[in-house]
């Protein structure tokens, strides 16, 4: 990425609280209009990093640049950053209009212009005509839209969002994701989004920075993060995954043959970087497994592993069913299948065959 295209850049950002290191050597460059999510479990350092970008916390080491300008030591109000908080942080005694226009007061915007700008924001977040209401008169989703409008009205160079959808119910959260992404694309504003929800990160982001224990473990597109996790942490944290200890038996072209516990043998694709004797974690995504009843077994599948098992338990979730299957080697595997109109799900104690393509079996490099 060319230097002039870097809208936000973190160079070697580290934050220590006494002997505890909350964030360690964070490096990233964002292009203008990019949507980047910090994804990780609680305590991984994602909110601390966001607050350092905002200027609420000063990094122990490293520098922060916004549109090429070093802002590491500047106070928040001099960085021209918009912030949307998890708890909305609206002023309860002020109207929606006054909440949204709050930041304009400190920028000495002429009063005749304020109304037009607020009305424009209310249209953008689909709240026209609600300017005179108080926050307590709004739903949670409406309050979050007000918080977003307040952050955007100052025309920030960078928009920061700290788990802004986590307090909403699942249905509303899903709808607001779509609206949020549309608004971000329409405005072309560089956005950093903090979340522990993998679905949010995969849905919203151009890129995802996965964090664990203060470090960035992988940065990539949603497709890269999901399909080619670089370590056991990413593989287990993102998606419904089966992970098995395995040993490489042989490698031919891009196919690697591995043995699991009890000498169960599988073939995996994309394994040409491994050699016989390597011990690696084998990743199989649950939704990539086909569960077949004994009477429905299909023959002649090319580049397909077939494993015997017995259904030990299941969870029926309407649109899909989660099967927990005891394999021939006594290990447990989870498989997810969509439900259909053609019959009831298989049941506990049913003998089944599992079909898994070579491409759906991947060895992890770390």
C-alpha positions as CSV (number, residue, x, y, z in Angstrom):
1,X,0.0,0.0,0.0
2,X,1.4,3.4,-1.0
3,X,2.1,5.7,1.9
4,X,-0.3,8.4,0.6
5,X,-3.1,5.8,0.5
6,X,-2.8,5.0,4.2
7,X,-5.7,6.6,6.0
8,X,-4.9,5.1,9.4
9,X,-1.6,3.5,10.4
10,X,-0.4,1.9,13.6
11,X,3.3,1.3,13.9
12,X,4.6,-0.9,16.7
13,X,1.8,0.0,19.1
14,X,2.3,-1.4,22.6
15,X,0.5,-0.7,25.8
16,X,1.7,-1.8,29.2
17,X,-0.1,-1.3,32.6
18,X,2.7,-1.9,35.1
19,X,4.1,-5.4,34.4
20,X,1.0,-6.4,32.3
21,X,1.2,-6.0,28.5
22,X,-2.3,-5.3,27.2
23,X,-1.3,-4.8,23.5
24,X,2.0,-6.0,22.0
25,X,3.6,-4.6,18.8
26,X,0.4,-3.9,16.8
27,X,1.2,-2.9,13.2
28,X,-1.4,-2.2,10.5
29,X,-2.1,0.2,7.6
30,X,-5.7,1.0,6.5
31,X,-6.6,2.4,3.1
32,X,-9.3,5.1,2.8
33,X,-12.8,3.8,3.1
34,X,-11.7,0.4,4.5
35,X,-13.8,-1.4,7.2
36,X,-11.5,-3.2,9.6
37,X,-12.7,-5.3,12.6
38,X,-10.7,-6.1,15.7
39,X,-12.0,-9.6,16.6
40,X,-11.1,-11.6,19.7
41,X,-12.2,-12.8,23.1
42,X,-12.7,-10.5,26.1
43,X,-9.4,-9.2,27.4
44,X,-7.4,-9.7,24.2
45,X,-6.6,-6.0,23.8
46,X,-9.0,-4.9,21.1
47,X,-10.8,-2.1,23.0
48,X,-7.5,-0.9,24.5
49,X,-6.1,-0.6,20.9
50,X,-9.3,1.3,19.8
51,X,-8.9,3.7,22.8
52,X,-5.3,4.4,21.9
53,X,-6.4,5.3,18.3
54,X,-9.0,7.6,19.8
55,X,-6.5,9.3,22.1
56,X,-8.1,8.2,25.4
57,X,-5.1,6.1,26.3
58,X,-1.5,6.9,25.4
59,X,0.6,4.0,24.0
60,X,3.7,2.9,25.9
61,X,5.5,2.4,22.6
62,X,4.8,3.1,18.9
63,X,3.1,5.7,16.8
64,X,-0.4,6.4,15.3
65,X,-0.8,8.2,12.0
66,X,-4.1,9.6,10.5
67,X,-3.9,10.5,6.9
68,X,-0.1,10.7,7.2
69,X,-0.1,13.0,10.2
70,X,1.3,11.7,13.5
71,X,-1.3,12.0,16.2
72,X,0.2,9.8,19.0
73,X,0.5,12.7,21.5
74,X,-2.6,14.7,20.4
75,X,-5.7,14.8,22.6
76,X,-8.9,13.2,21.3
77,X,-10.5,16.5,20.2
78,X,-7.6,17.3,17.9
79,X,-7.7,14.0,16.0
80,X,-11.1,14.5,14.2
81,X,-12.3,11.0,15.1
82,X,-15.9,9.9,15.5
83,X,-16.7,7.4,18.3
84,X,-19.7,5.1,18.8
85,X,-19.7,3.4,22.2
86,X,-21.2,0.2,23.4
87,X,-23.6,1.9,25.8
88,X,-24.6,4.7,23.3
89,X,-23.5,7.4,25.8
90,X,-26.3,9.7,24.9
91,X,-27.2,12.6,27.1
92,X,-30.6,11.7,28.6
93,X,-31.7,15.3,29.3
94,X,-31.1,16.4,25.7
95,X,-33.3,15.8,22.7
96,X,-32.2,13.7,19.8
97,X,-31.5,16.9,17.9
98,X,-29.3,18.3,20.6
99,X,-27.5,15.0,21.1
100,X,-26.6,14.8,17.4
101,X,-25.6,18.4,17.1
102,X,-23.5,18.4,20.3
103,X,-20.2,18.1,18.5
104,X,-21.0,21.0,16.2
105,X,-21.1,23.5,19.0
106,X,-17.4,23.1,19.6
107,X,-16.7,23.5,15.9
108,X,-18.5,26.9,15.9
109,X,-20.9,25.9,13.1
110,X,-23.4,28.6,12.4
111,X,-26.9,27.9,13.9
112,X,-28.7,28.1,10.5
113,X,-26.4,25.4,9.2
114,X,-26.9,23.1,12.2
115,X,-30.5,22.3,11.5
116,X,-29.8,21.3,7.9
117,X,-26.9,19.1,9.0
118,X,-28.9,17.3,11.7
119,X,-31.8,16.8,9.4
120,X,-29.4,15.3,6.9
121,X,-28.1,12.9,9.5
122,X,-31.6,11.9,10.7
123,X,-32.4,11.0,7.1
124,X,-29.2,9.0,6.7
125,X,-29.9,6.9,9.8
126,X,-33.6,6.6,9.0
127,X,-34.9,8.6,11.9
128,X,-36.6,11.6,10.2
129,X,-39.0,13.6,12.4
130,X,-37.7,12.3,15.7
131,X,-35.4,15.2,16.6
132,X,-37.5,16.4,19.5
133,X,-37.7,13.1,21.3
134,X,-35.5,12.3,24.3
135,X,-33.4,9.1,24.3
136,X,-35.7,7.4,26.8
137,X,-38.5,7.6,24.2
138,X,-36.5,5.6,21.7
139,X,-35.9,1.9,21.2
140,X,-32.4,0.5,21.6
141,X,-31.9,0.4,17.9
142,X,-33.0,4.0,17.5
143,X,-30.7,5.1,20.3
144,X,-27.8,3.4,18.5
145,X,-28.7,5.2,15.3
146,X,-28.6,8.5,17.1
147,X,-25.2,7.7,18.5
148,X,-24.0,6.9,15.0
149,X,-25.4,10.1,13.6
150,X,-23.7,12.1,16.4
151,X,-20.4,10.5,15.5
152,X,-20.8,11.1,11.7
153,X,-22.1,14.7,11.8
154,X,-18.6,16.1,12.5
155,X,-17.3,14.5,9.3
156,X,-14.6,12.5,11.1
157,X,-11.5,11.3,9.3
158,X,-11.9,7.9,11.0
159,X,-14.9,6.3,12.6
160,X,-14.3,4.1,15.7
161,X,-17.0,1.7,17.0
162,X,-16.7,-0.3,20.2
163,X,-19.1,-3.3,20.1
164,X,-22.0,-0.9,19.2
165,X,-24.5,-3.7,18.5
166,X,-23.9,-6.0,21.5
167,X,-26.8,-4.6,23.6
168,X,-29.4,-5.3,20.9
169,X,-31.4,-8.4,20.4
170,X,-30.3,-10.8,17.6
171,X,-33.0,-9.9,15.0
172,X,-32.4,-6.1,15.4
173,X,-28.6,-6.6,15.4
174,X,-28.7,-8.5,12.1
175,X,-30.7,-5.7,10.5
176,X,-28.5,-2.9,11.8
177,X,-25.4,-4.7,10.5
178,X,-26.7,-4.3,7.0
179,X,-27.7,-0.6,7.5
180,X,-24.4,0.2,9.2
181,X,-22.4,-1.3,6.3
182,X,-24.5,0.5,3.7
183,X,-24.0,3.9,5.5
184,X,-20.2,3.2,5.8
185,X,-19.9,2.4,2.1
186,X,-22.0,5.4,1.1
187,X,-19.9,7.8,3.1
188,X,-16.6,6.1,2.3
189,X,-15.3,6.6,5.8
190,X,-12.4,4.6,7.2
191,X,-13.9,2.5,10.0
192,X,-12.5,0.4,12.9
193,X,-15.0,-1.9,14.5
194,X,-14.4,-3.8,17.8
195,X,-16.3,-7.0,18.3
196,X,-16.1,-10.5,19.9
197,X,-18.9,-11.7,17.6
198,X,-17.3,-13.6,14.7
199,X,-20.5,-13.3,12.6
200,X,-20.4,-9.5,12.9
201,X,-16.8,-9.4,11.8
202,X,-17.3,-11.7,8.9
203,X,-20.4,-9.9,7.7
204,X,-19.2,-6.3,8.0
205,X,-15.4,-6.3,7.3
206,X,-13.1,-5.7,4.4
207,X,-10.4,-7.1,6.6
208,X,-10.3,-8.7,10.1
209,X,-7.5,-8.4,12.7
210,X,-7.8,-11.4,15.0
211,X,-6.4,-10.8,18.4
212,X,-5.4,-13.0,21.3
213,X,-3.6,-12.1,24.6
214,X,-2.6,-8.6,23.3
215,X,-1.2,-9.8,20.0
216,X,-2.5,-9.8,16.4
217,X,-2.5,-13.4,15.4
218,X,-3.7,-13.0,11.8
219,X,-4.9,-10.2,9.5
220,X,-6.9,-11.0,6.3
221,X,-10.2,-10.8,4.5
222,X,-13.1,-12.7,6.0
223,X,-12.6,-15.4,3.4
224,X,-8.9,-15.7,4.2
225,X,-9.6,-15.8,8.0
226,X,-12.3,-18.4,7.7
227,X,-10.8,-20.7,5.0
228,X,-7.1,-20.5,5.8
229,X,-6.6,-19.9,9.6
230,X,-3.0,-19.8,10.5
231,X,-3.2,-21.4,13.9
232,X,-5.3,-23.5,16.2
233,X,-6.6,-20.3,17.9
234,X,-8.2,-18.8,14.8
235,X,-9.5,-22.2,13.7
236,X,-11.2,-22.8,17.0
237,X,-12.4,-19.2,17.7
238,X,-14.0,-18.7,14.3
239,X,-16.6,-21.1,13.0
240,X,-17.8,-24.5,14.2
241,X,-14.6,-26.6,13.9
242,X,-13.3,-30.1,14.6
243,X,-9.7,-30.2,15.5
244,X,-7.7,-33.4,15.7
245,X,-4.1,-34.3,16.5
246,X,-2.7,-35.9,13.5
247,X,0.6,-37.3,12.1
248,X,1.6,-37.0,8.4
249,X,2.1,-40.4,6.8
250,X,2.7,-39.5,3.2
251,X,2.6,-36.5,0.8
252,X,1.9,-36.8,-2.9
253,X,1.5,-33.7,-5.0
254,X,-0.9,-31.5,-3.0
255,X,-2.5,-34.4,-1.1
256,X,-1.3,-35.4,2.4
257,X,-2.3,-38.6,4.1
258,X,-2.6,-38.3,7.9
259,X,-3.3,-40.7,10.8
260,X,-5.4,-39.8,13.7
261,X,-5.9,-41.5,17.1
262,X,-6.5,-45.2,16.7
263,X,-4.8,-45.3,13.2
264,X,-7.8,-43.7,11.5
265,X,-6.5,-42.4,8.2
266,X,-7.7,-39.4,6.2
267,X,-6.5,-37.5,3.1
268,X,-6.2,-33.7,3.2
269,X,-5.6,-31.2,0.4
270,X,-3.2,-28.3,0.3
271,X,-0.6,-30.2,2.3
272,X,2.5,-30.0,0.0
273,X,4.4,-27.9,2.6
274,X,4.4,-30.8,5.0
275,X,6.5,-34.0,5.2
276,X,6.1,-37.5,6.6
277,X,6.4,-37.5,10.4
278,X,5.1,-34.0,10.9
279,X,2.6,-33.7,13.8
280,X,-0.1,-31.1,13.1
281,X,-3.7,-30.2,14.0
282,X,-6.2,-31.3,11.4
283,X,-9.1,-28.8,10.9
284,X,-12.5,-29.9,9.5
285,X,-15.3,-27.4,9.5
286,X,-18.6,-28.9,10.8
287,X,-20.7,-27.6,7.9
288,X,-18.4,-29.3,5.4
289,X,-19.3,-32.8,6.6
290,X,-22.0,-34.8,4.9
291,X,-23.9,-37.2,7.2
292,X,-25.4,-40.2,5.4
293,X,-27.6,-42.9,6.9
294,X,-26.4,-46.4,6.2
295,X,-29.0,-47.0,3.6
296,X,-28.2,-43.8,1.7
297,X,-24.4,-44.3,1.4
298,X,-23.1,-43.2,-2.0
299,X,-20.2,-44.9,-3.8
300,X,-17.6,-43.7,-6.2
301,X,-17.0,-40.2,-4.8
302,X,-13.7,-38.8,-6.1
303,X,-11.3,-37.3,-3.5
304,X,-13.7,-38.0,-0.7
305,X,-13.0,-39.4,2.7
306,X,-15.6,-41.8,4.1
307,X,-15.7,-42.5,7.9
308,X,-18.0,-44.7,9.9
309,X,-19.6,-43.4,13.1
310,X,-22.6,-43.5,15.4
311,X,-24.7,-40.5,16.3
312,X,-24.3,-39.9,20.0
313,X,-26.4,-36.7,20.3
314,X,-28.0,-34.0,18.3
315,X,-29.3,-30.4,18.5
316,X,-32.2,-29.5,16.3
317,X,-32.1,-25.7,15.5
318,X,-34.9,-25.5,12.9
319,X,-32.9,-24.4,9.9
320,X,-30.1,-26.9,10.6
321,X,-29.2,-29.7,12.9
322,X,-26.0,-30.3,14.8
323,X,-24.9,-33.9,15.0
324,X,-22.4,-35.2,17.6
325,X,-20.9,-38.4,16.2
326,X,-18.6,-40.9,17.8
327,X,-16.1,-42.1,15.2
328,X,-14.5,-45.5,14.7
329,X,-11.4,-44.3,16.7
330,X,-13.7,-43.2,19.6
331,X,-13.1,-39.4,18.9
332,X,-16.1,-37.1,18.8
333,X,-16.9,-35.1,15.6
334,X,-19.5,-32.4,15.1
335,X,-21.4,-32.1,11.8
336,X,-23.9,-29.4,10.8
337,X,-26.5,-30.2,8.1
338,X,-29.4,-28.2,6.8
339,X,-32.9,-29.5,7.5
340,X,-35.2,-30.3,4.6
341,X,-38.8,-31.3,3.7
342,X,-37.8,-34.9,3.0
343,X,-37.8,-36.4,6.4
344,X,-36.8,-36.1,10.1
345,X,-33.2,-35.8,11.2
346,X,-31.2,-38.9,11.9
347,X,-31.4,-40.0,15.6
348,X,-29.1,-41.0,18.4
349,X,-27.6,-44.5,18.0
350,X,-28.0,-44.4,14.2
351,X,-25.0,-45.8,12.3
352,X,-23.8,-43.3,9.7
353,X,-21.2,-42.6,7.1
354,X,-19.5,-39.3,7.0
355,X,-18.3,-37.9,3.7
356,X,-15.6,-35.2,3.9
357,X,-13.8,-34.0,0.8
358,X,-10.0,-33.8,0.8
359,X,-10.3,-30.0,0.3
360,X,-12.3,-29.7,3.6
361,X,-9.5,-31.3,5.6
362,X,-6.7,-28.9,6.3
363,X,-3.5,-29.1,8.3
364,X,-2.7,-26.1,10.3
365,X,0.8,-24.6,10.1
366,X,0.9,-23.5,13.8
